[in-house]
Amino acid sequence: MQDVLSLAHVPPRDGRIVILTGAGISQESGLETFRDPDGIWAKVRVEDVATPEAFARDPDAVHAFYNMRRARHRTAAVAPNPAHLALARLEREWPGDMLIVTQNVDSLHERAGSTRLIHMHGVHSKARCNGCGHVVPWDGDMSTADECAGCGAPGGLRPHVVWFGEMPLELDRIQAALSTCDLFISIGTSGNVYPAAGFVKLVRRLGAAHTVEINLEPSRGASQFEESHYGTASTTVPAYVAALLAAAA
Ligand code: BV8
């Protein structure tokens, strides 16, 4: 039996919804988060694998880090969980506009059926040429031996992800959506990484949107949300989506 949450606020039926997701929504699919006690940053240093300087200094170490995560992501055990599926249902059934902005580089939202989606930190499944910027699908291991199909520059390929100190993708489109939305929902993120962690403040400064946090525990920015629901994503997100759709029926 589907749990149904009691909502503090229901947006208008034609309301625009923007949903920010983080690693917590993929945790129950078998992908590690970053800052939980057993998370990725407890095992490897950001400075060694997730900055342009790290890639310039030791590209083999950075390739090995992303090859390991890409391979993990390819295993059959890693699949969309009920939270991803609930957001895909919301996109199909919500009468208004909806957009997911994810910090995640996995493709679980797509595999769940979501189509209105921005990967602001890039994706595992693409490679980018350091020289010409050409971006191509990529699902195997990557190394400095791989060449760019666009310009042929040797050793110039990198994962198409946004490292610390690099500009996230599609910020203009994200800001436009945040400034016109009626409901902003943050799911499975610790609120540590900017500019994503600042979206709730931007929404509240720019518009009249209601703000909701859905997470395992209060995030760093919890006090900035008007409504919150805590629990695992695979139970809390489907319950929230069911309540939202029931209220809009
Ligand atoms: C930039 C690479 C210039 C891909 C990542 C102020 C403004 C702007 C920038 C900064 C600023 N202050 C500092 C900065 C610089 C920096 C930054 O934020 N540093 C932090 C550490 C202080 N930001 C940048 O460098 C960004 N670029 O600033 O460009 C600029 C300037 C102005 C305006 C625009 C641009 C680039 C940031 C991107 C870095 N790349 N990853 C990859 O390898 O994956 S960051 C990394 O953290 C991932 O992308 C990840 O998605 C992201 C956020 O982490 P979370 O998703 O929140 O994961 P986390 O583990 O932290 O939390 C998980 C949560 O889930 C927890 O709360 C947990 O309780 C919960 N959870 C766990 N299990 C469950 C659950 N919830 C529900 N159910 C469960 N089962």
Boltz pocket constraint, residues with backbone or C-beta under 6 A from the ligand:
constraints:
  - pocket:
      binder: B
      contacts: [[A, 21], [A, 22], [A, 23], [A, 24], [A, 25], [A, 27], [A, 28], [A, 33], [A, 34], [A, 35], [A, 36], [A, 39], [A, 50], [A, 103], [A, 104], [A, 105], [A, 121], [A, 161], [A, 162], [A, 163], [A, 164], [A, 165], [A, 166], [A, 167], [A, 168], [A, 188], [A, 189], [A, 190], [A, 191], [A, 192], [A, 193], [A, 194], [A, 195], [A, 214], [A, 215], [A, 216], [A, 217], [A, 218], [A, 219], [A, 231], [A, 232], [A, 233], [A, 234]]
      max_distance: 6.0
